[in-house]
């Protein structure tokens, strides 16, 4: 008599946890099934967790303690799969606590929690996380947190990718001032690209944190191709004189803020950020804050601030130094396609902008992936004019 052995490559679980011995992936359909699949993955079960369309309301956050776990939707539609807590004042603090390397979450929505949608434990040396094509919304504190222990400075997060995500407060304003988009302490070698940040706005007391902020000795961070709309502050490297950053690039970003005052602040800031480069960004501010880009404190040295297109000043504060060249700080609303909608593409070939930038070696593309330079030279700002 022949013995036939069938090994399943996929399990489906809805509200219970079967045996996972030979599976490579598991498909789940509700919050209980998701919690069971994460627990099984941590114990050696399937490391790839696929979510059917639906709303997954958690009673507790999901702790990831095994390397290489992936959570993603089956459909690839991030709006069709929502993993959420019980609200910004509810009892669920996080969607994911990431305490292991090589974690990936993609093609889902994450939010309605009392602290962070995702916390990456840099203080445990966790690295190489990927957050891709996610909608992250309505968190009581920063949306993605990369943590750090000041008593253990030799341990930090190395390597990460956050791309193609939407970060927003759906009410058009945050719940308090201690909020932000991505907040990374001591992280190294992260890439933040092709994301949109909207309405990270403080309702009172103080200015909100940055849409994108890397500090506490963060190093070699690359922030590019992002759109930041109506956030109190745009992009920051470092903070103050003792929580700086080193290296990295801020390039090819659109930053727009409307005329509402509130706590509106600077578009890009370098604070004790040695060797950081800020180039080919477009910043248009309708509020009254006077500066689009600031480089602050004596530890800010050795970088370049070039080819930026703004309607406000680029300013040194408290002894900051940088190579500042080929910037245009007199932009007009009519130069852009739809500034109120955050579309800062050039509406026409503006004289003094098109072909007038400094050549930057190995800088090959603009915010849309169009080649640089196009025409007689590199354009100033994030958008390379293409007829």
Phi, psi and omega per residue, in radians:
X1 nan 2.343 -3.132
X2 -1.466 2.522 3.045
X3 -1.858 2.208 -3.127
X4 -1.900 2.183 3.112
X5 -1.965 2.162 3.102
X6 -1.964 2.174 3.099
X7 -1.886 2.038 -3.139
X8 -1.361 2.435 3.103
X9 -1.651 -0.263 -3.115
X10 -2.447 2.357 2.962
X11 -1.912 2.646 2.991
X12 -2.029 2.233 3.108
X13 -2.264 2.368 3.058
X14 -2.312 1.720 3.045
X15 1.424 0.125 3.063
X16 -2.646 2.971 -3.054
X17 -2.124 1.873 3.084
X18 -1.424 -3.028 3.069
X19 -1.387 2.363 -3.003
X20 -1.941 0.291 -2.796
X21 -0.932 -0.752 -3.041
X22 -1.927 -0.002 -3.028
X23 -1.344 2.608 3.036
X24 -1.754 -0.423 -3.128
X25 -2.576 2.857 -3.141
X26 -2.474 2.461 3.115
X27 -1.863 2.263 -3.124
X28 -2.153 2.809 -3.051
X29 -2.288 -0.038 3.073
X30 -2.681 3.068 -3.025
X31 -1.116 -0.683 3.128
X32 -1.129 -0.710 3.097
X33 -1.137 -0.663 3.096
X34 -1.113 -0.810 3.122
X35 -1.062 -0.709 3.118
X36 -1.152 -0.680 -3.132
X37 -1.181 -0.686 3.085
X38 -1.127 -0.762 3.114
X39 -1.068 -0.728 3.123
X40 -1.165 -0.713 3.115
X41 -1.056 -0.760 3.116
X42 -1.048 -0.498 -3.121
X43 -1.624 0.097 3.107
X44 1.913 0.061 3.087
X45 -1.357 -2.887 -3.094
X46 -0.984 2.283 -3.075
X47 -1.560 -0.192 3.124
X48 -1.924 2.059 -3.062
X49 -1.955 2.054 -3.094
X50 -1.838 2.347 -3.059
X51 -1.919 2.215 2.990
X52 -1.253 2.762 3.137
X53 -1.011 2.432 3.114
X54 2.687 -3.134 3.114
X55 -1.873 2.192 -3.098
X56 -1.951 1.721 -3.124
X57 -1.676 2.001 -3.010
X58 -1.474 2.592 2.946
X59 -1.691 -0.279 3.054
X60 -2.587 2.689 3.044
X61 -1.164 2.869 -3.075
X62 -1.819 2.068 -3.099
X63 -1.669 2.137 3.128
X64 -1.808 1.994 -3.081
X65 -2.128 0.119 3.115
X66 -2.065 2.408 3.105
X67 -1.113 2.508 2.948
X68 1.447 0.316 3.122
X69 -1.404 2.414 3.058
X70 -2.163 2.354 3.006
X71 -2.143 2.183 -3.109
X72 -2.680 2.848 3.084
X73 -1.433 2.683 3.042
X74 -1.241 -0.736 -3.007
X75 -1.345 -0.422 -3.021
X76 1.431 0.002 -3.136
X77 -1.649 1.876 -3.032
X78 -1.174 -0.429 3.131
X79 -1.406 -0.243 -3.098
X80 -1.543 -0.205 3.141
X81 -2.228 1.965 -3.091
X82 -2.043 2.071 3.032
X83 -1.860 2.074 -2.982
X84 -2.488 2.828 3.016
X85 -1.633 -2.577 -3.055
X86 -1.864 0.381 -3.138
X87 1.865 2.902 -3.070
X88 -1.184 -0.351 3.071
X89 -1.911 0.273 -3.080
X90 -1.541 -2.991 -3.026
X91 -1.597 -0.051 3.133
X92 -1.769 2.039 -3.020
X93 -1.464 -0.579 -3.056
X94 -2.383 2.737 2.808
X95 -1.460 -0.983 -3.136
X96 -2.157 2.244 2.797
X97 -1.703 2.074 -3.058
X98 -1.824 1.830 -3.090
X99 -2.040 0.491 3.130
X100 -2.647 2.772 -3.069
X101 -1.352 2.811 2.956
X102 1.047 0.610 3.063
X103 -1.404 2.471 3.077
X104 -2.292 2.320 2.919
X105 -2.254 2.307 -3.118
X106 -2.699 2.729 3.026
X107 1.108 0.642 3.114
X108 -2.474 2.951 2.977
X109 -1.870 2.502 -3.079
X110 -2.383 2.281 3.095
X111 3.005 -2.823 -3.112
X112 0.978 0.902 -3.136
X113 -2.255 2.865 -3.007
X114 -1.529 -0.158 3.044
X115 -2.322 -1.618 -3.033
X116 -2.147 2.532 3.018
X117 -1.175 -0.727 3.110
X118 -2.383 2.238 2.969
X119 -2.072 2.127 3.100
X120 -1.748 2.099 -3.019
X121 -1.445 1.420 3.025
X122 -1.078 -0.500 3.110
X123 -1.207 -0.130 3.004
X124 -1.882 0.125 -3.128
X125 1.339 0.336 -3.094
X126 -1.318 2.334 -3.125
X127 -2.522 3.136 3.065
X128 1.033 0.666 3.029
X129 -1.432 2.602 3.074
X130 -2.242 2.221 3.004
X131 -2.118 2.001 -2.971
X132 -2.374 2.357 3.091
X133 0.893 0.842 3.097
X134 -1.962 2.641 2.984
X135 -1.837 2.004 -3.061
X136 -1.999 2.180 -2.915
X137 -2.560 2.617 2.870
X138 0.896 1.166 3.021
X139 -1.954 2.550 -3.078
X140 -1.308 -0.382 3.036
X141 -2.219 -2.693 -3.066
X142 -1.097 2.545 -3.021
X143 -1.270 -0.811 2.997
X144 -2.121 2.214 -3.111
X145 -2.056 2.284 2.995
X146 -1.979 1.883 -2.920
X147 -1.597 2.933 -3.015
X148 -2.756 2.497 3.117
X149 -1.872 1.993 -3.098
X150 -1.160 -0.328 3.079
X151 -1.471 -0.101 3.139
X152 -2.364 1.131 -2.952
X153 -1.203 -0.219 -3.138
X154 -1.459 -0.052 -3.127
X155 -2.017 2.173 -3.077
X156 -2.781 2.998 -3.103
X157 -1.503 2.288 3.109
X158 -2.129 2.103 3.049
X159 1.539 2.190 3.071
X160 -3.015 2.710 -3.137
X161 -2.398 2.150 3.046
X162 -2.182 1.978 -2.973
X163 -2.523 2.629 2.981
X164 1.016 0.578 -3.104
X165 -1.895 2.739 2.981
X166 -1.938 2.146 3.079
X167 -1.952 2.205 -3.120
X168 -2.798 2.733 2.868
X169 -1.760 2.023 -2.952
X170 -1.227 -0.340 3.079
X171 -1.423 -0.053 -3.115
X172 1.507 0.039 3.136
X173 -2.800 2.664 -3.122
X174 -1.407 3.006 -3.118
X175 -1.437 -0.319 -3.099
X176 -2.908 -3.121 -3.068
X177 -1.444 -0.466 -3.045
X178 -1.470 1.175 -3.120
X179 -2.333 2.850 3.083
X180 -3.021 3.038 3.105
X181 -1.501 -1.372 3.087
X182 -2.007 2.194 -3.083
X183 -2.204 1.819 -3.029
X184 -2.044 2.070 3.082
X185 -1.697 2.208 2.985
X186 1.050 0.206 -3.125
X187 -1.234 2.684 3.112
X188 -2.309 2.529 2.981
X189 1.077 0.696 3.034
X190 -1.644 2.585 3.035
X191 -2.093 2.184 3.113
X192 -2.084 1.918 -2.994
X193 -2.541 2.601 3.010
X194 1.039 0.578 3.109
X195 -1.835 2.805 3.014
X196 -2.110 2.318 3.129
X197 -2.110 2.238 -3.064
X198 -2.361 2.350 2.900
X199 1.098 0.645 2.997
X200 -1.501 1.442 -2.928
X201 -2.209 2.300 3.065
X202 -1.345 2.392 3.072
X203 -1.500 -0.194 -3.104
X204 3.041 2.978 3.037
X205 1.381 -0.875 -3.067
X206 -2.892 2.952 3.114
X207 -1.179 2.476 3.028
X208 -1.157 2.807 3.018
X209 -1.262 3.048 -3.045
X210 -1.195 2.698 2.925
X211 -1.034 -0.708 3.096
X212 -2.343 2.102 -3.078
X213 -2.454 2.147 3.035
X214 -2.189 2.210 -2.995
X215 -2.708 -2.905 -3.121
X216 0.966 0.850 3.126
X217 1.242 0.541 2.972
X218 -1.113 2.598 -3.060
X219 -2.462 2.509 2.985
X220 0.981 0.909 3.115
X221 -1.726 2.397 -3.121
X222 -2.092 2.044 -3.091
X223 -2.069 1.965 -2.990
X224 -2.639 2.624 3.032
X225 1.131 0.425 -3.141
X226 -1.673 2.754 3.058
X227 -2.135 2.164 -3.077
X228 -2.133 2.019 -2.986
X229 -2.129 2.112 3.031
X230 0.923 0.917 2.999
X231 -1.983 2.507 -3.099
X232 -0.916 -0.772 3.106
X233 -2.369 2.602 -3.056
X234 -1.547 -1.536 -3.025
X235 -2.191 2.304 3.108
X236 -2.302 2.347 2.927
X237 -1.967 2.142 3.136
X238 1.404 2.955 3.059
X239 -2.726 2.171 3.117
X240 1.139 -2.777 -3.074
X241 -1.685 -0.117 -3.073
X242 -2.267 0.173 -3.140
X243 -2.303 0.942 -2.936
X244 -1.431 -2.836 3.137
X245 -2.627 2.927 -3.122
X246 -2.502 2.371 3.065
X247 1.202 -2.911 3.087
X248 1.566 2.992 -3.076
X249 -2.373 2.442 2.954
X250 -2.085 1.912 -2.969
X251 -2.635 2.626 3.030
X252 1.018 0.747 3.083
X253 -1.970 2.559 2.943
X254 -1.731 2.280 3.064
X255 -2.314 2.122 -3.135
X256 -2.295 2.462 2.987
X257 -2.409 2.358 -3.120
X258 -1.356 -2.967 -2.999
X259 -1.400 -0.095 3.127
X260 -1.134 2.299 -3.016
X261 -1.422 -1.219 -3.124
X262 0.876 -2.151 3.117
X263 -1.999 0.488 -3.084
X264 -0.973 2.423 -2.984
X265 -2.425 -2.674 -2.977
X266 -1.311 2.675 3.089
X267 -1.317 -0.886 3.138
X268 -2.364 2.368 3.094
X269 -2.352 2.368 2.942
X270 -1.906 2.121 3.128
X271 -2.199 1.943 -3.057
X272 0.901 0.829 -3.078
X273 -1.982 1.678 -3.076
X274 -1.389 2.281 3.022
X275 1.246 0.315 3.132
X276 -1.528 2.415 -3.114
X277 -1.904 2.375 3.100
X278 -2.216 1.873 -3.087
X279 -2.560 2.578 3.081
X280 0.971 0.805 2.959
X281 -1.806 2.669 3.034
X282 -2.043 2.149 -3.092
X283 -2.255 2.186 3.086
X284 -2.302 2.052 -3.076
X285 -2.059 2.207 3.095
X286 -1.689 -0.191 3.079
X287 -1.392 -3.073 -2.962
X288 -1.649 -0.029 3.134
X289 -1.057 2.308 -2.904
X290 -1.385 -0.286 -2.981
X291 -2.085 2.414 3.043
X292 -1.587 -0.667 -3.131
X293 -2.345 2.327 3.081
X294 -2.245 2.441 3.007
X295 -2.155 2.083 -2.845
X296 -2.127 2.515 2.960
X297 1.327 2.660 -2.996
X298 -1.105 -0.388 3.118
X299 -1.334 -0.165 3.055
X300 -1.454 1.744 -3.123
X301 -2.522 2.803 2.897
X302 1.418 -0.017 3.139
X303 -1.754 -3.088 3.123
X304 -2.153 2.385 2.958
X305 -2.143 1.660 -2.994
X306 -2.414 2.677 3.003
X307 1.099 0.460 3.113
X308 -1.619 2.474 3.140
X309 -1.971 2.020 -3.052
X310 -2.447 2.953 2.988
X311 -1.979 0.206 3.098
X312 -2.376 2.997 -2.988
X313 -1.232 2.738 2.945
X314 -1.953 2.049 -2.813
X315 -2.360 2.408 2.946
X316 -1.486 2.444 3.039
X317 -2.323 2.463 3.009
X318 0.966 0.657 3.005
X319 1.538 0.179 3.096
X320 -1.151 2.488 -3.140
X321 -2.254 2.538 3.091
X322 -2.866 2.810 2.959
X323 -1.411 1.986 -3.063
X324 -2.017 2.028 -3.019
X325 -2.761 2.643 2.998
X326 1.000 0.608 3.029
X327 -1.741 2.633 3.020
X328 -2.062 2.131 -3.057
X329 -2.016 0.381 -3.088
X330 -2.147 0.523 -3.077
X331 -1.048 2.552 3.101
X332 -2.009 2.620 -3.105
X333 -0.976 -0.652 -3.107
X334 -1.167 -0.201 3.093
X335 -1.267 -0.303 -2.959
X336 -1.986 2.751 -3.094
X337 -1.119 -0.900 -3.087
X338 -2.751 1.334 -3.092
X339 -1.037 -0.663 -3.140
X340 -1.088 -0.507 3.075
X341 -1.610 0.084 3.127
X342 1.440 0.152 3.129
X343 -1.609 1.736 -3.082
X344 -1.782 0.422 2.935
X345 -1.137 2.555 3.083
X346 -1.132 2.317 3.104
X347 -1.450 -0.323 -3.127
X348 -2.796 2.914 -3.132
X349 -1.337 1.548 -3.036
X350 -1.212 2.198 3.045
X351 -1.108 2.484 -3.083
X352 1.496 -0.153 3.126
X353 -2.033 -0.936 -3.096
X354 -1.251 2.239 3.114
X355 1.178 0.234 -3.031
X356 -1.879 0.094 -3.081
X357 -1.462 2.906 3.023
X358 -1.340 2.398 3.072
X359 -1.228 2.303 3.110
X360 -2.102 2.083 -3.072
X361 -1.092 2.406 3.104
X362 1.132 0.322 3.059
X363 -1.813 1.723 -2.805
X364 -1.841 -0.290 -2.971
X365 -2.421 2.749 3.042
X366 -1.733 -2.930 -3.044
X367 -1.101 -0.409 3.132
X368 -1.716 0.006 -3.045
X369 1.490 0.097 3.050
X370 -1.224 2.550 -3.046
X371 -1.213 2.535 3.000
X372 -2.002 2.413 -0.231
X373 -1.394 2.742 2.959
X374 -2.038 2.064 -3.044
X375 1.751 -2.596 -2.995
X376 -1.433 -0.118 -3.136
X377 -3.109 3.089 3.133
X378 -1.336 2.391 3.104
X379 -1.417 2.754 3.037
X380 -1.535 2.408 -3.108
X381 1.761 3.140 -3.053
X382 -1.384 -0.365 -3.063
X383 -1.842 2.137 3.008
X384 -1.504 2.045 -3.089
X385 -1.060 2.211 3.061
X386 -2.243 2.151 -3.111
X387 -1.108 nan nan
